[in-house]
């Protein structure tokens, strides 16, 4: 399995979380392009969107993942976090920041078909690619792309938005 395939899952997690978190208050891509620096210890982490399993935190760095246009966000998830098989209607781009992120391809969650993405790795994959994600240790990944970001679970029962309230 290629490293590009591993990154698909990361993108899904990060994009979903950024989408729910909303636009960054610090930098508007469509406005003036003033310099903007986002230090790790100063990021504002928020709960991830309802489209992601509980436990994800998101920090939007640029743009608004819920709208048309470019965005950048980070997703932080705890040890053991998993995202069931899903797809995205747009290409994804992901960079590993910390932790051990694993990505697997296919329509069934099968860790034996996954690959680890170490910190510093970058991946991109096409729209519609079926994949799943899990992490070992607290993990942070960065997503960037063109919004709006959307996650579509292969099995509707896996979608946290369908959970009984």
C-alpha positions as CSV (number, residue, x, y, z in Angstrom):
1,X,0.0,0.0,0.0
2,X,1.4,3.4,-0.9
3,X,2.0,6.2,1.5
4,X,-0.5,8.2,-0.5
5,X,-3.2,5.7,0.4
6,X,-2.3,6.1,4.1
7,X,-2.9,9.8,4.0
8,X,-6.5,9.5,2.7
9,X,-7.8,8.6,6.2
10,X,-6.0,11.5,7.8
11,X,-7.5,13.9,5.5
12,X,-10.9,12.6,6.2
13,X,-10.5,13.0,9.9
14,X,-9.0,16.5,9.7
15,X,-11.4,17.8,7.1
16,X,-14.4,16.7,9.0
17,X,-13.2,18.2,12.2
18,X,-12.3,21.5,10.6
19,X,-15.6,21.7,8.9
20,X,-17.5,21.5,12.1
21,X,-15.2,23.9,13.9
22,X,-15.9,26.7,11.4
23,X,-13.8,29.5,9.9
24,X,-10.6,30.7,11.5
25,X,-10.9,34.0,13.2
26,X,-7.3,34.8,12.6
27,X,-6.9,34.7,8.8
28,X,-9.4,35.2,5.9
29,X,-8.1,33.8,2.6
30,X,-10.4,36.1,0.6
31,X,-9.4,39.2,2.6
32,X,-6.1,40.9,2.7
33,X,-3.1,38.5,2.8
34,X,-1.5,39.7,6.0
35,X,1.2,37.5,7.5
36,X,-0.2,34.9,9.9
37,X,1.7,32.5,12.1
38,X,0.1,29.7,14.1
39,X,2.3,28.3,16.9
40,X,1.4,24.8,18.2
41,X,1.0,26.0,21.8
42,X,-1.3,28.8,20.8
43,X,-3.8,26.9,18.7
44,X,-7.5,27.0,19.7
45,X,-8.7,23.4,19.7
46,X,-12.5,22.9,19.5
47,X,-14.6,19.7,19.5
48,X,-14.7,18.0,16.1
49,X,-17.8,18.2,13.9
50,X,-20.8,15.8,14.4
51,X,-19.7,13.9,11.3
52,X,-16.6,12.6,13.2
53,X,-16.6,10.1,16.1
54,X,-16.4,11.7,19.5
55,X,-13.0,12.6,20.8
56,X,-11.6,14.6,17.8
57,X,-10.4,18.2,18.4
58,X,-10.0,20.6,15.5
59,X,-8.0,23.8,15.0
60,X,-8.8,25.8,11.9
61,X,-5.8,27.7,10.7
62,X,-7.1,29.3,7.5
63,X,-10.3,29.6,5.6
64,X,-13.6,27.7,6.4
65,X,-13.8,24.0,5.6
66,X,-17.6,24.3,5.4
67,X,-17.6,26.7,2.5
68,X,-16.2,27.0,-1.1
69,X,-12.5,27.9,-1.1
70,X,-9.2,26.9,0.3
71,X,-8.8,25.8,4.0
72,X,-6.2,24.5,6.4
73,X,-7.0,22.8,9.7
74,X,-5.5,20.3,12.2
75,X,-7.1,17.4,13.9
76,X,-6.0,16.0,17.2
77,X,-7.3,12.6,18.3
78,X,-6.7,10.4,21.3
79,X,-5.0,7.0,21.4
80,X,-7.2,4.3,19.8
81,X,-9.3,6.7,17.8
82,X,-10.9,5.1,14.7
83,X,-12.9,6.3,11.7
84,X,-14.9,3.6,9.9
85,X,-14.8,3.2,6.1
86,X,-15.8,6.3,4.3
87,X,-15.2,8.5,1.2
88,X,-14.9,12.2,0.4
89,X,-16.3,13.9,-2.8
90,X,-13.1,16.0,-3.2
91,X,-9.4,15.2,-3.2
92,X,-7.7,15.2,0.2
93,X,-4.2,16.4,1.3
94,X,-2.8,15.4,4.6
95,X,0.5,16.0,6.6
96,X,1.3,14.0,9.7
97,X,2.4,16.2,12.5
98,X,2.7,13.9,15.5
99,X,1.6,10.4,16.7
100,X,1.1,7.3,14.7
101,X,-1.7,7.5,12.1
102,X,-2.7,4.5,10.2
103,X,-4.7,4.4,6.9
104,X,-6.3,1.4,5.2
105,X,-8.1,1.1,1.9
106,X,-11.3,-0.7,1.3
107,X,-14.9,-1.0,2.3
108,X,-14.2,-3.0,5.5
109,X,-12.2,-2.0,8.5
110,X,-9.2,-4.4,8.4
111,X,-6.1,-3.2,10.2
112,X,-4.0,-5.8,8.4
113,X,-4.6,-3.8,5.2
114,X,-3.3,-0.5,6.7
115,X,-0.1,1.4,6.6
116,X,1.4,3.8,9.2
117,X,2.0,7.4,8.4
118,X,4.9,8.8,10.5
119,X,5.2,12.4,11.5
120,X,6.4,14.5,8.5
121,X,4.7,12.4,5.9
122,X,2.4,13.9,3.3
123,X,-0.3,12.2,1.2
124,X,-2.9,13.0,-1.3
125,X,-5.7,10.8,-2.8
126,X,-8.5,11.2,-5.3
127,X,-12.2,11.8,-4.6
128,X,-14.3,8.7,-3.8
129,X,-11.4,6.6,-2.5
130,X,-12.8,4.1,0.2
131,X,-10.6,4.2,3.3
132,X,-10.6,3.9,7.1
133,X,-8.3,5.3,9.8
134,X,-7.0,4.5,13.3
135,X,-4.3,5.9,15.5
136,X,-1.8,4.7,18.2
137,X,-1.0,7.4,20.8
138,X,-2.4,10.9,20.6
139,X,-2.1,12.0,17.0
140,X,-2.2,15.3,15.1
141,X,-2.6,15.6,11.4
142,X,-3.0,18.7,9.1
143,X,-5.5,18.8,6.3
144,X,-5.7,21.3,3.5
145,X,-7.8,21.5,0.4
146,X,-10.8,23.2,-1.3
147,X,-14.0,23.3,0.6
148,X,-16.6,22.4,1.4
149,X,-15.2,19.3,3.2
150,X,-17.6,16.4,3.4
151,X,-17.3,12.8,4.8
152,X,-19.6,10.0,3.6
153,X,-19.7,6.8,5.6
154,X,-20.1,3.6,3.5
155,X,-22.3,2.1,6.2
156,X,-24.9,4.6,7.5
157,X,-24.9,2.9,10.9
158,X,-21.2,4.1,11.2
159,X,-22.1,7.8,10.8
160,X,-22.1,9.5,14.2
161,X,-24.8,11.9,12.9
162,X,-27.2,8.9,12.7
163,X,-26.6,7.8,16.4
164,X,-29.7,7.8,18.6
165,X,-29.9,10.8,20.8
